[in-house]
Each structure stands twice: as structure tokens, then as C-alpha cells.
Amino acid sequence: MSTESQLATAALGTLHGARELPAEDAASRLRDFLNSIASPLPNSSRLAEASGALRSLLQKLEADGSASDDDWQEAIETMLSLANEAS
């Protein structure tokens, strides 16, 4: 399994777990995850795009105190696509 695939799979687990939490807790979990993967990221435009989807969701949660189902779905689908491409 590639590093990209492993990170995407971990992100999917984080997203699914965070989605069930209140917005503040979800934002904290996403922020912690993004911080944890900041240094080992391989140079990949697909991974950069996928982490951008996570950052966008995090910004929405922090700025608005909530995120729509579409916001969550976009982040999940982006990570799922990366996991499928990288495996």
C-alpha cells in the first residue's frame, strides 16, 4: 500500500469519526490529523488536492461552526478517490 493510500485511508477514518462529533470537536480532530501529516507528505498534486479538501472543511467548521453534508461529502469523496487511485 502506498503512502498516499495509507494517508487517504487514515483521513477517511478521521472524517467518518469526526462527522459524528459537534463542530468544535470535529474541527479539533481534523486539525490534529492535518498537523500529524504535515511533514511526511510526499510531493503529490493529488495528495495536495485531497488535503486541501480537508483544510476547506476545517475552515468551514471553524468559521461557521458547522459544515453542510455537501462539505463533508466532498472531503470524503476526494479522499476516497485518492485511496482508490493510490492503491
MARBA-432453 format. One line per field, with one value per residue: residue number from 1; residue in one letter; z, y negated, x negated of N, C-alpha, C in turn. Coordinates in steps of 0.1 Angstrom, whole numbers, plus 5000, padded with zeros to 4 digits. Layout:
BEGIN
nr	NUM  ...
rest	a  ...
nz	Z  ...
ny	Y  ...
nx	X  ...
caz	Z  ...
cay	Y  ...
cax	X  ...
cz	Z  ...
cy	Y  ...
cx	X  ...
***
This chain:
BEGIN
nr	1  2  3  4  5  6  7  8  9  10  11  12  13  14  15  16  17  18  19  20  21  22  23  24  25  26  27  28  29  30  31  32  33  34  35  36  37  38  39  40  41  42  43  44  45  46  47  48  49  50  51  52  53  54  55  56  57  58  59  60  61  62  63  64  65  66  67  68  69  70  71  72  73  74  75  76  77  78  79  80  81  82  83  84  85  86  87
rest	m  s  t  e  s  q  l  a  t  a  a  l  g  t  l  h  g  a  r  e  l  p  a  e  d  a  a  s  r  l  r  d  f  l  n  s  i  a  s  p  l  p  n  s  s  r  l  a  e  a  s  g  a  l  r  s  l  l  q  k  l  e  a  d  g  s  a  s  d  d  d  w  q  e  a  i  e  t  m  l  s  l  a  n  e  a  s
nz	5000  4991  5004  5000  4997  5023  5038  5028  5035  5063  5067  5058  5078  5100  5091  5090  5117  5128  5118  5132  5155  5176  5160  5169  5182  5160  5143  5158  5157  5130  5125  5142  5128  5103  5111  5120  5096  5082  5078  5067  5041  5008  4978  4959  4937  4938  4964  4976  4967  4979  5007  5007  5004  5029  5045  5037  5046  5073  5077  5072  5093  5114  5109  5105  5124  5117  5091  5059  5047  5021  5021  5038  5023  5000  5009  5019  4995  4979  4993  4992  4965  4961  4977  4963  4938  4945  4955
ny	5012  4978  4947  4925  4938  4950  4926  4915  4934  4933  4907  4909  4925  4907  4886  4899  4905  4879  4867  4874  4859  4829  4797  4781  4801  4818  4801  4798  4825  4829  4808  4818  4841  4831  4817  4838  4851  4832  4831  4856  4857  4868  4854  4847  4839  4848  4856  4831  4818  4833  4830  4803  4803  4813  4792  4772  4780  4780  4752  4743  4754  4741  4714  4711  4727  4750  4775  4783  4812  4816  4804  4821  4845  4839  4837  4864  4879  4869  4879  4907  4911  4906  4927  4949  4945  4946  4971
nx	4991  4994  4979  4996  5021  5023  5024  5047  5066  5064  5073  5099  5110  5107  5123  5149  5152  5151  5173  5194  5192  5197  5193  5170  5154  5151  5136  5113  5104  5099  5080  5059  5053  5045  5023  5007  5000  4985  4957  4948  4958  4957  4945  4970  4995  5021  5024  5020  5043  5063  5057  5062  5090  5097  5087  5103  5128  5123  5118  5144  5159  5146  5150  5178  5190  5202  5208  5220  5237  5229  5203  5190  5192  5178  5152  5149  5153  5132  5110  5116  5114  5086  5075  5084  5071  5045  5040
caz	5000  4990  5014  4996  5000  5037  5044  5024  5044  5077  5066  5057  5092  5107  5086  5094  5131  5132  5113  5143  5167  5175  5151  5176  5183  5147  5138  5165  5152  5116  5127  5147  5117  5093  5117  5121  5083  5075  5074  5059  5029  4996  4968  4951  4934  4942  4979  4980  4964  4989  5019  5005  5007  5044  5051  5033  5055  5086  5077  5072  5107  5123  5106  5106  5135  5111  5077  5053  5042  5008  5025  5043  5012  4991  5016  5019  4981  4975  5000  4987  4952  4963  4982  4951  4928  4950  4958
cay	5000  4966  4937  4918  4947  4951  4913  4913  4943  4927  4895  4914  4929  4895  4879  4906  4903  4865  4862  4876  4850  4815  4790  4778  4813  4823  4793  4802  4838  4826  4800  4827  4850  4824  4814  4850  4855  4821  4833  4868  4857  4869  4844  4852  4829  4854  4855  4817  4815  4840  4823  4791  4806  4814  4779  4764  4785  4775  4738  4741  4758  4731  4701  4711  4736  4762  4777  4790  4826  4815  4801  4834  4854  4835  4842  4878  4884  4866  4889  4920  4911  4907  4940  4958  4942  4949  4985
cax	5000  4986  4981  5008  5032  5024  5029  5061  5074  5064  5081  5113  5114  5108  5135  5161  5153  5153  5186  5204  5189  5200  5184  5158  5147  5147  5126  5101  5099  5094  5068  5049  5049  5037  5009  4999  4995  4979  4943  4945  4965  4949  4948  4980  5006  5034  5024  5022  5057  5071  5055  5069  5104  5098  5085  5116  5138  5119  5121  5159  5162  5141  5156  5193  5195  5209  5205  5231  5235  5221  5190  5184  5192  5167  5139  5149  5152  5118  5101  5119  5108  5072  5073  5086  5061  5031  5039
cz	5000  5002  5012  5001  5015  5043  5040  5033  5058  5077  5065  5071  5101  5104  5091  5109  5135  5128  5124  5155  5165  5166  5157  5177  5170  5141  5145  5160  5138  5117  5132  5136  5107  5098  5117  5107  5076  5071  5065  5045  5017  4987  4957  4949  4939  4957  4983  4978  4975  5003  5019  5008  5022  5050  5048  5043  5069  5087  5078  5087  5116  5121  5109  5118  5130  5097  5071  5049  5029  5011  5030  5032  5003  4997  5016  5005  4976  4981  4995  4973  4952  4968  4971  4941  4932  4954  4947
cy	4988  4957  4929  4926  4948  4938  4911  4922  4938  4915  4899  4918  4917  4887  4886  4904  4889  4861  4864  4867  4836  4808  4786  4790  4819  4815  4796  4815  4836  4819  4809  4836  4843  4820  4826  4855  4844  4824  4845  4868  4858  4858  4849  4842  4835  4853  4841  4813  4821  4834  4809  4792  4807  4800  4770  4768  4779  4760  4735  4744  4747  4718  4701  4719  4748  4763  4785  4804  4826  4812  4814  4844  4851  4840  4857  4884  4881  4876  4903  4921  4913  4921  4950  4957  4947  4963  4994
cx	4991  4988  4993  5020  5034  5029  5043  5070  5075  5073  5096  5118  5116  5121  5148  5163  5157  5167  5197  5203  5195  5189  5171  5149  5142  5136  5113  5095  5092  5081  5056  5044  5041  5023  5001  4993  4987  4965  4941  4951  4955  4954  4957  4992  5019  5035  5026  5037  5066  5069  5061  5084  5106  5096  5097  5127  5135  5122  5136  5163  5158  5148  5171  5198  5202  5204  5217  5227  5227  5206  5183  5182  5181  5154  5138  5146  5138  5108  5103  5113  5093  5068  5074  5075  5047  5029  5036
***
